[in-house]
């Protein structure tokens, strides 16, 4: 989940590296560092903490040179310390390496290197690569890296510079993302395309097991065997991330308020409103839609919660058996022989780089199961890997906690369910849901009007040690995501459970003043939910309910928050999400947490 950056050109490298690392900091912020080469040799600066701390260090102790590599770290091997910060070097400091990924056989390699006299200074797996490269000092840089990669197992995006070869950078990728870019005077590399936008004129994603050699004005791509790769520049780079927070105190708050636009953009071009159908481009290729027997929907974290709702929508709207599964579980226990026949894997990832989701997609394709991807980043690994892609068009999301991208994922999965609906019953249900979707942008926008009420409720929850969230059916799936937001952003223990499960053990957790949050989006389940809430309230729980339903029987609630009409009860999760995201934001604000960059987390989880 670390971020790596590289630059070589005719102007100072350090400002380019710092600017890129700032855009990559969502990938990790335990430590940061850079290495720059010039005729004076290799210069390295590293700090514990964020990129701004590295910038301050460079003001006090500057570097000079027109080529360099940089890194922002999410710790996997060894604690956050200067010794474990990247770049890592060999014994004599002749080369420097930055790395995103995990070297799985690093202990075995380290033991062999130590037996051969190498001295290690860090606990990182990355330092192993530096010492292996040291043993290939007589080989040309590209050949040296190729030889080292033959010894390494695991995932990596690597970039290397040598003090005796100023202006040259060598890079490689295996199951970790890496982009390169160039113009007439410079070349760049980065873990994500965002740092390259606005600078490089030509952008190229490296494919699996490709290497790149960067010199000023040239990014040359080769296969692992050294064969040159001819590739056209990427034609669909994402939009440049917004420069700042605007009127908002945090990116998270800004992005919550961007949810209506994310809905509108995801719907745009995907629905033929005049004919009451989704666009042909959403349909599966080669007649795969007809005769589908089953769907798996795979994701991790927030994307998995969207999958839970997506599976429900596919069954309700299209009538096709569907199962939401953690992508890691699909990878570890894929369908047995014959189970995948006439099946489809829907892989959901905001970044398109989630390691577990990519492995699930590869496992599906290895068994002949086509992959339909839902992601937010054009040109991402998942978008290139899948048989068909639906882009959510939420726009760049800077805060670690997913907000607008989650809402866009829900819309994308609704569109897929509508695209799969067939027969008279399917057409009727599709028409009804599309009628509701026509007003979904306004409904999501109106749900944001609850912000003052959420800020007020947050003051009640700020000092809580734990809160509990309940719902029935799809409302339970929505509470799982709301609980995750409270954990991520407010560092508050939040447990979501099916409301009917309360009396099967969890009711023992309820005592006087316990905060119990409930969602109610389906009319025929409201009375049953009300009964569950009465049982909790009678044991001292303070009950708070969010619902759009008229006349809902929630007398046990201390307060009921009225949500806007979603247009169809299947669309209730769209209007439930923003208010609960706002609640998590304000609880985090009251508890003084790092809202945009929560401790121990990273935006894009690119290691397993």
N, C-alpha and C positions, 0 to 999 in steps of 0.2 A: 504494500500500500504506500510505499515511499514514492517520492517524486524525484525524477532525475531530469537534468537540463544540461545542454551543451551548446557551445557557440564557438565558431572560428571565423575570423574575418580580418578586416583592416582597421578596426576600431577597438577600443578597450573592451575586454570580455566581461569584466566584473559587473558593470551596470546591466548588461544583457542577461547575465545569469541571475542577478538579484530580481530583476523584473519578472523573469520566468518563474523563479522559485516562489515568488509571492502568489502567482496564479496557481501554483501546484501545491500550496500549503494545505489545502483541504485533504491531501493524501497522507498527511502526517506532519506533526509539529513538535516532536520530542527533541529534535536537534537539527541543525542545519550546517552546511559547510560548502566550500568550493575549493577548487584547485585551478591555478592559472599557469600557463607556460609562456616563457619568453626566452630570449637569448641568455637571460640570467639563470634559467633553470625553472624548477617547479616550486611554486609558492602555494601553501595550503593554509586556509583559515577555517576553524570549526568552533561552534558554540553549542551549549545546551540551551534549548529554547527555540524560539521562532525566528523567522527570517529577519524580522526587524532587529533582533539582537545581533545577527550576523552583519547587518548593514552598519550598526553602530561600531562593531569591531573593525570593520573595514575603514571607517572614518578615522579611527585611531591608528590602525596598522594596515595601510593600503597595499594592494597588489598591483602589478603592472604586467600587461600582456594582452594579446589579441586572440587567445584561444584558451578555453577552459571548460570545466564540467562542474556542476553543482548538484546538491542533494538536500532534500528535506525528509526527515526520517520518522517512520512509525516503527518503534522498536519491536523486533521479534527475537533477536539473539543478543542478549546482554541489555543491561539497564540503559537509560538515557544518560550518557556521559560524553565528555569530549573524546575520550579514548575510543568509544564505540560510534561516534559520529562519523559520517562519510565526508569526504573521500577517505578511503583506506589505502595504505601504501605497502610496498615491499620492504625488505630489510634495510636497504640503503636509501629509500625515498626517491628512487629513480622514476617511478610511475605511480599513477593514482587511479583508483577505480571507484565508481559509484554504481549502485545496484538496487533494483527493486525486485523482490521475489524471495525465494528460499532455496538454498543449496542443501538438498536433502542428505547428501553423503559427506557433509562438511567435516564431521568428526573423524571419519576414516581418512579423508584427505589431510586434515590437520595433523593427525598422528604421523602420517608418512612424511610430511614436510618437516615436522619437528625432529624426526629421526635423521633427516638429511641436513639438519643444522639451522633451519629457519627459526627466527625469533618473532613470536607473535606479541602484539601490543594490545589487542582488543579481544572481546568475546564474540565478535561478529563472524558470520559465515562468509561475508564479503571479503575479508582479509585473506581467506584461503585463495581466492582468485588472484589477488595481487601477487602472492608468493608463487603460485603456479606460473604466472606470466614471467616472473623474475627468472624462472628456470628456462624460459624460452627467449632469453635476452638476445641471442644471436640471430633469431628469425625475424623477418619483416613483421611489422605490427599485425597485419591481418592474418598472416600465417600463424603467428604466435597465439592469437586469440582462438583461431580454429583448432589448434592442437589442445589448448586448455579446455575448450568446450567438449571435446571428446572424453574428458575425464569427469565432467561435472554432471550430476543428476539433480533435477529439480526444476524450478521456474526462475526465469531471470529476464530482466532488461538491464543490460550492462553498457557502460561507457568507460573508455580508458584513454588516458593521455600519458605521454612520456616526456620527461624533462628534456631529453636530448632530441626530441622531434617536435619543436614548437610549430603550431599551426595545424597539427594532425590529431584527429579523434577517431577512434574505432569503437563501434557499438554492435550489439547483438541482442536478439530477443528470442525467448522460448516461453510461451504461455504467460508472458507479461507484456503489456502494450508498449509500443514505442513508435514515435513519428519522427520523420526527418523533413527538413525543408531547406530551400536554397533560394538565393537570388544571384545577381551577377557578382556580388562582392563578398557574400557570407554564406555560411551553412549553419543549420541549427539541428538539435535533436531534443525531444521531450517525451515524457510519459503520456502526455495528453496534447491534443492539437491546440488547445487554447493559447499556450504561451507563444505559439508560432504565428497566430493570426495577427495581421497588421504589420508583420515584419517580412517573413518569407513569402515570396511570390508563388512558389511551387511547393506543394505539400504532398508527402508520400507516407502512408502507413506501412510499416514493415510487416510482412506476413510471417507466419510461423517459421522459425529457424533461419531467418535471413540476418545478414550482417550488413553494416554500412561503414564506409570510410569517408570521413568528412575532411575537406580542405576548404580554404576560402573560396566561396562561389561554387562549390561542387559537393553534392551528396551522392556517392556511388553506392548502389545496393548490389549485393551478391548473395548467392545461396550459401548454405553451409559448406558446400564443396568448392566454393569459389567461382561459380559460374555467374557472369554478369546478368542482372535482371533489368529488363527494359519495361518500364511502367509509365503509364500516363499519370499526370498529377491528379490528385483527388478532386472531383468536380463538385462535391457537395459538403464543404466544410460547414460546421455549425456557426451560428452567429457569434460575434465577439461578445464575451461576457460583459455585463454592465460594469461601468467603471467604478461605481460607488453605490452607497445605500440610499442616496437621495434624501428624502424627508424622513426616512425611517432610522431608528436607532440601531437596528441589526439587520443583516441580510435575511435572517429567518422571517422576521416580521414583514419585510418587503416581499418576500417570496410567497408568504401566505396570502398577501393581498393581490398577488399576480395570478392566483388560481383561476379566476374567471377568464382571464386572457388565455391561460393554458388550455382550458376547456374549449374555448372558441377556436383556437389554432389547431387543436387535435381533431375537432369536428370538421374544420375547413377542408373542403375537397374530398372528404370521405363519405359525404351523405348527399344523395340526390333528393332534396326535400320535395321537389315537385312530383316525383314518382314514388316517394315513400320507400326508398331502398338505399342500401349502402353502395358505395362506388365499387365498380368491378375490380378495381385494383386491390381491394381487400380480400378477394376470393382466392382460394388456394389454386395453385397451378395444376395443370394436367388432370383435371377431374378428380383431384384428391378429396374435394369437399363431399362429393356424393359417396355414400356408403361408409362414412367415418363411423367407427364403432366406439371409439373412446378417445378422450383427450386427457393428457397430463398437463398441468400448469405448474411450472417450476420457477421458484425465485428464492431469495433470501431476505430476511429482515422485512422492511416495508413492502418490497416487491412480493414477498410470500403472502403478506396480508392482502394485497391486491389480488393475488391468485386465488385465495379463498373465496373472495367475492366473485371473481371471474368464473370459477368452476360452478358456483351457484347460478350465475347468469346463463352460462351455456346450457345447463340442464333446464332451467326455467324457460328460456326463450327458444332454444334450438332443440331441446329434448334429447341431447346426446350425453351419455354418461361422461362425467368429467371429475377429475380428482386433482386437488391442489396438493403439491408435495414440495418439501424443502429440496432445493436443487442438490444439496449435498447428499440427501437420502437417495435421490434418483440416481446419482452417480455411483453411490456405494452399493445400491441394490436395484439395478435396472430391471426392466421387464424381462421375464424368462422367454425362452424361445417360443415364438408363436403368439405371445401376448401383445406384441407391438403391431401385429398385422392390422392394417387399416386403422392405425392409430396416428396421433399427432402430438408432438410435444410443443407446448407454448412456453417459450423461455422469456422471462421478464427481468429486465435489469435497466435501471436508470442510466448507468454509465455505459452499458454494453461491455464492461470489462470485469464483471464479478467472477472471480475464479471458479467458484462452485457451480455457477450457472453455465459458464462456458464448458466445464467438464461434463455437466449434464447433457448439454447440446451435443457434444462429441460422442457421448455414450449412446444417445438416441440414434444419431446418424450411423454409428457403427453397427446398429441393429436394424438398419433400414427404416427407421422412423423419421419422417420429415420433421423439420424444425421451423416453427413460426415464431419469429422474434418480435418482442415489443420493447423498444429502447428509445432513449432520448438523445443519443449522440450519433449523428451520421458518421460513417467511416469507422465506427468502433469495431472491435473484433467480433462481437456477436452479430452485428449488422452484416458483416462480410461473410460470416460463417453460415448464417441461416438460409433456408430455402426461400423464405418470404419474410419481409420485414414491414412492420407498421411503426412509423416514427410518431412518438407522442407529441413532439413539438412544444414541450413545456418551456423551452428556453433554458439557458444555463442556470444551474442551481448552485449557489456558492456555499450556503450553510450546509453543515454536515447532515443535519436532520432533514429528511425528505418531507416536503410539504406539497408544493404545487405539482411536483413530479408524480406524487401518489395520486392526486386527483386526476391528472392526465392519464395515468396508468388505468385507473378505473374506467375512464371514458374509452380508452383504447380497447379494453377487454369487453366492454359493452358493445362496441362496434364489431368485434370479432363474433360475439354471440349472435348479433343481428345478421351478420354475413352468413352464418351457418344455418339460420332458420329456414326451413323448407316446408312445403305442404301448406294447406289452407290454415291450419291452426298456427303454424309458424308465421305465416304472413300476417294473420290477425294480431298476434302478439308483437311482431315487429312494428306494425303500424302504431299500436298503442304506445310502445316504448319510444319510438321516434317522435311521436307527438309530445311526449314528456321531455325528450332531449332538446326539442326545439326551444324550450324555455329554460334549459339547464344553466346557461351562462348567467341569466338574470337571477335564478334561484341561488346559485353559488355566491354571486355578488351580494345578495340580500342576507345570506348567512353570516357575512362579515359584520353585519350591524350588531351582532351579539358581543362585539369586542369589549365595550365597557362592562357588560355583565360578567364576562370571563375575567377581566382584570379585577373586578370586585370579588368574585369567587376565589381567585388565586390567593387573596389575603387570608382566606379561611384555610387554605391547604398548605401554605408556605411552611408551617411548623409541624405538619404531619410527618410521622415516620413511615406510614404506609397508607395507600388508598386502594380501593377495590372497584372494579368496573364490571358490569354485567349487561347481558343482552341475550336475546333468543334468536337462533338462526343466524341470518346475515348480520344482525346487530352485534352478535358476539364477535364475528370477524372484525367488525369496525372497532369494537372495544379493545381488541388485541393491538391494533395500530395506535389507538389513543394511549394505551398503557405504555407502549414503546416510546412514544414521544415524551411522556412524563419521566421515564427512566433516562432517556438520552439527554434531554435538555435541562431537566430540573434535578437530576440525580435523586429522584424520589422513587422508592419501591412502590411499584404499581402493578397489581395483579388483575388480569382480566380472566373471567370465567363465564361459562354458560350459566344463565340465571337459574335454570332448573337444577344445577349442580350444587347450589348453595347448601341445601339441606342434606347433601350427601357428604358432609365433612367440613366444608369451608365456613359454614355458619358458626363454627367454634371460634373463628377469628373475630367475630363481631362483638364489640363491647360498647359501652356508652361513649358516644361521640365519634365512632368510626365513620369515616367518609366513604359513602357508597355511591358511585356514579353509574347511571343507567341510560341506555339508548333504547328507544322504541320507535321502529319504523314500519311495522306491519300491523294493521288494524286487528286481524284475527288472533294475534298473539298478545295484544295489550292487556287483556284481562288476566292472562296467566302470569305475565311479567308483574302486574300490579300485586298479585297474590304473593309472589316471591319477595317483592319489596316490602309488603306489609309484615312478612315474617322477620325480615331484617330490622325494620324500624321498631318492631315490638321488643327487640333485644338491644335497642339503644342506637342503632345506626342513624346517621344523618344522611338522608337520601336526596340525591339531585338527579333530575331526569331531563333528557333532551328528546323532544318529539315534535313532529309536524302534525300529529293526529288531532282532530277535533274531538273534544269530549272524552279524552283519554282518562281512565279511572285511576289516577295516581294521587289519591288523597294522602298516602303515606309520605309523599315527598315533601321535604322542607322547602324546595323550590323546583318548579318546572320551567325549563327554558324552551320557548316556542321557536321552532325552526320553520323556515319558509316551506311552502308546498313544493316538493320536488317534481311534480308533474305526473309521477307514477310511483307507486310504492317500491318498485324495483330500483328506483333511482335515489332512494333515501340516503344511502351512504355518501352520495356526492355532497349533500348539504350537512351531513353530520361531521365530516372531516374538518373543515376550516375552523369552526368554533372550538373544537377540542384541541386543535393545533395552537390556537390562540391561548387557550387555558394553559397548556404546557409552557408556552413562551412566557406568560406572565408569572407562573409559579417559578420558573427558572430565574426570571428577572428578580423576583422577590428573594430568592435564595442566593443571589449573587454568583450564579454559575457563568461559565464561558459559553454563552448561548450558541454562537455560530461555530465554535470549535470545541465541543465538549471533551473532557478529559478521556484519554485512552481510546478515542475513536478516530476513524478516518472516513472520508466520504466514499471513496471507491475501494472496495475490499478485493484486492487483486492477488491475495495469497490465500491458500486454503487453511 
